[in-house]
Amino acid sequence: MIEECNLKQEELGERVSKNRSTVTNYLRLLKLPPVIQAGIRDGKISMGHARALINVGDIEKQLYVYEQIIEKDLSVRMAEILVRNIQEQTKPKKGKGVGKQLDFQYQKIEDDLASKFSTRVRLNIKNSKGKGSIEIPFESEEDLSRILELLDW
């Protein structure tokens, strides 16, 4: 309707009894790959999941997150954490190894751990032999207890 009737988003919203922001959000969803659009239509993921996916710039990574949402039955919040982890990993690192990005294999490990612990997880790789550490931040003593319980500690 926007193209055929030469309408602005706000005008379209008035015609279909929706807020302009709702129209904008629906239009943004059209930028997702067809597989993900079909997943929304078929009820495999929610609109909240899809809004998180929009923030991933790379289509391959969008599809990866989409598959993780379905495979692990992630909540919207967990999907957002996964997306945040992916975005942080693609930013150049400061300090040692400037400009080095985690190998996709390491990214997948971080993503899987973030899903398991319901929080951001960071792998700190020190050298080419794979030496490093795993960082699992927590927000409170309760959060720490929850993480330790997941570790069977």
C-alpha positions in Angstrom: 0.0 0.0 0.0 2.9 2.3 0.7 4.2 1.9 -2.8 0.9 1.5 -4.7 -0.9 4.4 -2.9 2.1 6.5 -2.3 1.4 6.6 1.5 3.7 7.5 4.3 4.0 5.0 7.2 1.8 7.2 9.4 -0.9 7.4 6.8 -0.8 3.6 6.3 -1.1 3.2 10.1 -4.2 5.4 10.1 -5.8 3.3 7.3 -5.2 0.0 9.0 -5.8 1.3 12.5 -2.2 0.7 13.7 0.3 3.0 15.2 3.1 4.3 13.0 5.7 2.4 15.2 3.8 -0.9 14.6 3.8 -0.3 10.8 7.6 0.5 11.0 8.3 -2.7 13.0 6.4 -4.8 10.5 8.3 -3.2 7.6 11.6 -3.9 9.4 10.6 -7.6 9.6 10.5 -7.7 5.8 14.3 -7.2 5.8 14.7 -10.7 7.4 15.5 -13.7 5.2 12.4 -15.5 3.8 13.1 -18.6 6.0 12.8 -16.4 9.2 9.7 -14.6 7.8 8.1 -18.0 7.3 9.1 -19.0 10.9 7.2 -15.9 12.2 4.2 -16.8 10.1 4.3 -20.4 11.1 4.6 -19.6 14.8 8.1 -21.1 15.2 9.4 -17.8 16.6 7.6 -14.7 18.0 7.7 -11.1 16.9 10.0 -10.4 19.9 12.5 -13.0 18.6 12.3 -11.5 15.1 13.0 -8.0 16.5 16.1 -9.3 18.2 17.2 -10.9 14.9 16.9 -7.7 13.0 19.8 -6.3 15.0 22.1 -9.0 13.5 23.6 -7.5 10.3 24.9 -10.7 8.7 22.3 -13.1 7.2 24.3 -16.2 8.1 24.4 -15.1 11.7 20.7 -14.3 11.6 20.0 -17.8 10.4 22.3 -19.2 13.0 20.5 -17.4 15.8 17.1 -18.3 14.3 18.1 -22.0 14.4 19.4 -21.7 18.0 16.1 -20.1 19.1 14.1 -23.0 17.6 16.6 -25.8 18.6 17.0 -24.6 22.2 13.5 -23.1 22.6 15.1 -19.8 23.7 13.0 -17.0 25.3 13.1 -13.6 23.7 15.4 -12.4 26.5 17.8 -15.3 25.8 17.7 -14.5 22.0 18.6 -10.9 22.8 21.6 -12.0 24.9 22.7 -14.3 22.1 22.5 -11.4 19.6 24.4 -9.1 22.0 27.1 -11.7 22.3 27.4 -12.0 18.6 27.5 -8.3 18.1 30.2 -7.9 20.8 32.3 -10.6 19.2 32.3 -8.9 15.8 33.7 -5.7 17.2 37.5 -5.3 17.1 39.1 -6.2 20.4 41.3 -3.6 22.1 44.7 -4.4 23.6 46.4 -7.7 22.7 45.5 -9.0 19.3 43.9 -5.8 18.1 41.5 -6.5 15.3 41.4 -10.3 15.9 37.9 -11.7 16.1 36.9 -15.0 17.6 36.8 -17.9 15.2 33.3 -18.9 14.4 33.8 -22.1 16.4 34.6 -20.1 19.5 31.6 -17.8 18.8 29.4 -20.9 18.8 30.8 -22.1 22.1 30.2 -18.6 23.6 26.6 -18.6 22.3 25.9 -22.1 23.6 27.3 -21.2 27.0 25.3 -18.0 27.0 22.2 -20.0 26.3 23.0 -22.5 29.1 23.7 -19.9 31.7 21.2 -17.2 30.6 23.9 -14.6 30.7 26.7 -13.2 28.5 29.7 -15.5 28.4 33.1 -14.5 27.0 36.0 -16.7 25.9 39.3 -15.0 26.3 41.7 -16.7 23.9 45.3 -15.9 24.8 47.2 -17.5 21.9 47.0 -19.6 18.8 47.3 -22.8 20.8 43.8 -22.1 22.3 45.0 -21.2 25.8 42.6 -18.9 27.5 39.8 -18.5 30.0 36.0 -18.4 30.3 34.3 -15.4 31.8 30.8 -15.7 33.2 29.6 -12.4 34.7 26.9 -12.4 37.3 24.6 -9.6 38.6 24.0 -10.6 42.2 24.6 -13.3 44.8 21.4 -15.0 43.6 22.6 -14.9 40.0 25.9 -16.4 41.1 24.1 -19.2 43.0 22.0 -19.9 40.0 25.1 -20.2 37.8 26.9 -22.4 40.3 23.8 -24.6 40.5 23.9 -25.0 36.7 27.5 -26.1 37.1 26.5 -28.6 39.8 28.8 -26.8 42.2 
